[in-house]
């Protein structure tokens, strides 16, 4: 498969956009730095020119014209800034009387503020910035400096800014490519795993690193989804195989009975048809239960979820089953702590608890005595996985329990821990489907004597 162009990668584009934003930010910062630096240098030169001019004007006014000219000559020879300073003393027409520069083109200078001028200095034309004052007799005194140092500083800052912007741009592009490569490498495991899963290998899982970054969390979520998918597919295969196995025997038996009844007397035919009808009704019950489980597992019932007061729900179920147990010599006690509540479908939850009670009635009789089952129905707030708040509903009997190796298989479709009784092994499967629909957990444990079924349901969100 040909490699995709860099621009087709979302990671590359995002990294490049981010790099471009950094480059733009740096350009703005450098521009502000450039403007501020040039402004500070210009303001410093202006203040320096005005201060020198003011000092010379005051010196001339105090000591006379000759003293002013002597001061100018001394400044030109003192070795301080002699390569950049500009001093000009001109007559009223602009002819230079004394100094180290002359205006170009020759003209009379204006005395309005500090400004840029071109002057001929040391045989070369240079740009300067001077402050000008008019002296007695119409003469003009100009003091300032050339802009060579400032222009050189501006060029250095400009070149440095361009170089920094270019380097930042290159780093942004390289960083985007590297970021794209890193993201592609991390995503390659996900793509390859999903390709193998799409090919039919549901056992494949995404390798998960030790660090909890975004790809690790995504990999764990996908692995959880694959676990659930594999579990469902295994369940479908198991159900298909079990249905085929469970249906083959009764269908074969019914077919043989019908064929045998073809030549039988009318009375025997009627009895055979009655037996076949009962078996067909039993098969209809099996399919009805499977359809109910499929409907629950589809999740469509979540639209009817509402706050369920568990105390009222358990008391209603207890009132329904208590007379049945009393007639058989058993008992049903309901114990509810606090006022627990859950978010879900009240009818489905009542059906799940009723199934557990039915199961306890069938198999929860004491090993000796022959009297009915003694069942305890209990509900109380309880923490779930990870300390999540919720409610635990338990149904406990005092029967003989089940074999330890059978506990984990309880709730599997068509599994029956006790094969000597009636049923198809779908009641607990229905309970498990309802509990998982509500985001809860179903657990079984032997309590010696008896067995306990425990349903944990998450607490509803605060109103």
Buried (B, 14 or more C-beta within 10 A) or exposed (E): EEEEEBEEBEBBBBBBEBBBEBBEEBBEEBEEEBEEBBEEBBEEBBEBBBEBBEEBBEBBEEEEBEEBBEBBEEBBEEEEEEEBBBBBBBEEEBEBEBBBBBBEEEEBBEEEEBBEBBBBBEEEEBEBBBBBBBBEEEBBBBBBBBBEBBEEBBEEBEEEBEEBBEEBBEBBBEBBBEBBBEBBEBBEBBEEBBEBBEEEEBEBBBEBEEEEEEBBEBBBEBBEEBEEEBEEEEBEEBBEEBBEEBEEEBEEEBEEBEEEBEEEEEEEBEBBEEBBEEBEEEBEEBEEBBEBBEBBBEEEBEEEBEEBBBBEBBBEBBEEBBEBBEEEEBBBEBEBEEEBBBBBBBEBBBBBBBBBBBBBBBBBBBEEEEEBBBBBBBBBBBEBEEEEEBBBBBBBBBBBBBEEEBBEBBBBBBBBBBEEEEBBBBBBBBBBBBBBBBBBBBBBBBEEEBBBBBBBBBBBEEE
